[in-house]
């Protein structure tokens, strides 16, 4: 896009509606959870709408040093209005230095959604339906389908899609990277597309749909948790996402005290992927029998022993007889 005319506005949604009434069209908006910037075009001009006097809380998060963070987010009423009138609640306020954003998205009223065909400039994006149902349609993935509670999709970068309608009190969890990414509107493409290409790659990733009703729970190697994973074969081995549930004590009323471990990806067999912690602590540390240091010391001992035996053989034999 060429030069843009920057216009400050107090209410971005009102400004977008005003310029759409004049015949301009929306091309890009960001971020989705709390829009502060939009690009519009028409009649040979391009506008850049920016929310003026943005507070420190709503300012974009700059990418900083990455660091792991243990975080517990309590339920609250801190909802904000995001793109297409959806309500957003931030689940990772720090956003790991601007690298990841996790949002709880809600549509309270249900019915048709005021969405449009669009795509996101992301590296990773996953949608998990937590409550209710939502009907969506994706580029080259066939007709529209309904995501029920427990369903999940891996949404590859650049795939065009649209939210059509939802049940009342719909809730989905969206995880995206990076945290601040653009949403571009596609004015030409109509969904669903005539071609169905389920194996198509979008920036090296495939669209993956996990249907909870078609997946079975299985016990993990430790015996402490159940794992539900769809898309068997190569996609499952890639470790994109798994649902995990633990045992409960007292008839399911209290959480279990079992340990939780998240092993790194390795080539070990599944039976050894998550060892028993108590057994691991009880086993003594094993010494390597054939370590380089031990081999060197053994070679030196053999050399010295051979030298001593050779000297003894060459030594003169003294007789005690006169």
N, C-alpha and C positions, 0 to 999 in steps of 0.2 A: 504494500500500500504506500502511496506517495505522501505528500505533505498533508497534515491534518490541522484543522482549526481547533485549538483547545478552548473549551468553554467550561467554566466552573459552575456548578449547580448545587443547591442545597439538598434537593431530593432527586436522586438519580432515576427512580421509577417514574416520577412525574415528568422529568425532562425527556425521557425516552418516549413516553406516550405523546408528549407535545410534538416532538419532531417526527414521529411516525404519522401523526395527523397531518403534517405538512408534506408527506410523501417520501420521507427518508426511511431507510430500512436499517435494522440492527444487524451488525456484522460480528461483533465480539463483545463479551462482557466478562468481568472478573472482579474478585473471586466469586464463586458460585454461592458460598455461604453468606456473604455480606458484600454485595456488589458495590464497588466504589469507582469503577472505570468502565466505560463503554465506548465502542467505536461504531459510528453510523455513517452511511453514505447515500448519495442520491443527487441527481441533477448536476453531476460532475464535481461535487464537492465532498469532502470527508471531514467529519466532526469527531472530536475526542472529548467526551463528557467526563468530567472528573468531579467528585464530591469535594466541596471546599471545606476547609477548616476541619480536616479529619482528626479525630482524637487519637491519643497515643494507643488506646486499646484497639482501635480499628485500623491502625496503620499496618501496612504489609510487613510481614515478618521477614527480616533479612536472613539469608543463610549464614549460619555461624558454624562453630565447631560441633561436630556430631558427638553425641553422648547418649548412652542408654539411660533410661529413666523409668523407675518404677512409680506408677501413678494409679491412684484410685479416685475415680470421679463419681461423686454422689449425684443422685437424681435431683434435679432442680427445675425451676420454671424459667431459666435464662435462655429463652428461645429468641432467635432473630429471624427476620424475614429475608430469605435468599432469592435465588433465581426462580422465575416462574411462580412466585408466590408461595414457595415451599418454606416450611419452618425448619431452621437449623439450630443444633446445639453442639458446641465444640467439645469433643471428648479428649483431646490432647492440647491443652492451652499453650504449652511451650512449643509444640509442633516440631520437636527435635531439631532445632536450628533451622526451621523452614523446609525441612526435607519431607515431612509426612504430615498429612492432615486426616483426622478421623472425625466424622460428623454423624450425629443421629438426626435423620431427616424425617419430618412428620408432615402428613397431609391430614388435617383434622376433619374437614368436611367430606372428603371423598368425591366421587363423580369424575367427570372429564377434567383433565389437567391442562392448563393454559401453557403447554409446552410446544416446542418446535423442533424440527430436525437440526441436530447440532452434533458437535464432537469436541473432545477435550484434548488439549496439548499436555499430555501427561506421560510419565514413564510406566506407571502402574496404577491400576484402579480396580477395586473390587466392591461389589454391591451385595449385601446380605439382607434378605427380607426378615425382619424381626417380628413383625405383627401385621396382620391383615393380608391384603393381596394388592398387586399392582400389575397392570397390563402394559407391556412394553413391546417395542419393535426395533430390530437391529438390521443394519446393512448386510445383505447377502446371507442372512440367517433364516430365511423363510418368513412365513406370516407371523403376525403378532402372537405373543404367548403371555400367560399369566404366571407371575411369580407368587407362590404361596409362602407362608411363614416357614422358615427353615431353608428356603431355596437360596441359591447364591449364583452369581455370574462373575466371571473374570472379564472385564471390559478392556480390550486392548487399546492402545493409543490410536487415536484418529478414526475409530469406527463410528459411523453415523448412527444415531439412535434417537428415539423419542419416547417420552412417557405419555401414554394415552389416557388412562383413567385408573382410579384406585378405589379401594374400600374406605369407609370412614375410619379415622384414627390409624391410618397406615403409618408404619415406622420401618425405616430401613437404615442400615449402617453402611456408610460409604468410607472407604479408606483409599487415599490417593497420594501419589508422590509425583512431583514436589507439592508442597503445601499451597503455594501461590501459582496457579495455572490458569490459562485462558480457556474460555468456552467460545467456540466459533459457530455461528449459525450458517447452515447450508440452505440457500434459497432455491437451488436448482433440483436437488435430489428429492425424490418422492419415495417414501417407504410404505409397504415393503417393496424391495426390488424384485424384478422378475427372475433374476438368476439366484440360485441357492448354491453358495460355495462355502460349506462349513469348514473346509480345510484352508481357507485363505489366511494369509499372514498379514497382520497389521503391525508394522514396525517390528517384525520378528516375533509377534505373539499371535496366538489364536484366540478366538472367542470360545469361552468354556462356560457351560451351563450345568449347574449341579441341582438336581431335583431331589429334595429330601425324601419324598414318598417312594422313590425308586432305589434308594441307597439303604443298605443294612448296617446296623451297628455290629462291630466286632471287638473282641477283647484285645487289649494291647499286650505286649510281651511281659510287662510287669504284673499284669493282673489287677491293676488298680483302677484303670480307666477303660471306657469304651470309646472307640474312634469310628467316626462316620466319614468316609471319603468316597466320592464318586469319580467319574472319568478314569476308569482303570487303565492299566497299561502305561504307556509313556507319559501321559499327562499326570497320572497319579504319582508316578515316581518322581516327577519334577517337584512335588511337595508344594503345590500352590496354596492349598488351604485345606484344613481338616477341622471338623467339629469334634470336640472332646467333652465327655461328661464323666463325672466321678461318682463313686458310690456314696451313699448317705447312711448314717447311723440313726437308729431309732425310728425306722419306718419312713425315712426320707424327709424328716423334719429338720435335721441338723447336718451341716456339711461334714464330710469325712476329714480325718486328720492325716490322711495319706500325703506323702511327699509328692511334689510335682517336679518333673525333670523335662527339659527341652533339649535333647541331644542334638549335636551338630550333625550335618549330613556326612555319612561315612559309607565305606564299602563293607562294613560288618554285616553279617546276616541279621535278619529281623529278630531272631531269638536273643541276640546279644545287644540290640540297639538301646535298651534301657535296663541296665543291670540293677540288682538288688543292692541298695546302699548298705544295709547291715552286713551282707555277705562280703561286700567289697572292703568294708572297714575291718572285718575279722580276719581277712587273708593277710599274711605277712608279705612284706615286700620281697619280691623274688630277685635274686642276683643273677645277672647274665653270665652264663657259663662260658660263653665264647666271645666276650667283649674284647676289643682290640688291646686294652691294657692288660687283661689277664693273659692273652696270647703272648704278648711281648715278655712279660715276666716269666712265663713258663719256658719260653725259648732261651732266655738268659740262664735260668736254672739248669736246663739241659746242657747248655754250653759249658757252664762252670763245672757241672758234674762230670762231663766228659773230659774236661781238662785235668781234673783231679785224678780221675782213673788212669789217664794216660801218663801222668807224672809218676804215679805209683808203680805202673808197669815198667817204666824206664829206670827206676831207682835201683842201685846195686844191692845184691842180696848178701848180707853179712852172716857168716856162720859163727855159731857159738863154740865150735870145736877148735882146739888149739892147733 
